[in-house]
Amino acid sequence: MKILEVLFELFVLYLLYKLIFDFIIPVYQTTKQVKQKMGEMQQKMNEQMKQQQQSQFNSTAKDSQAKPAKEDYIEYEEVK
């Protein structure tokens, strides 16, 4: 009877070992890696959005400087 109890405990310990090292640790590492990659991807997207906004702002600023508004023009007739 004592031998069966020891064998059962060893079997349970083996199953716990397999569960921890073959399932829990790889899932943890994968989750950590996915979170890291998602953070990097989000950071790149934010940088691209900032660059796009800056380029749009710069182009609208140049357009507004290059083309004066209609109110700035005074119509006149040429005198011959």
Residue pairs with C-beta under 8 A, 6 or more apart in sequence:
none
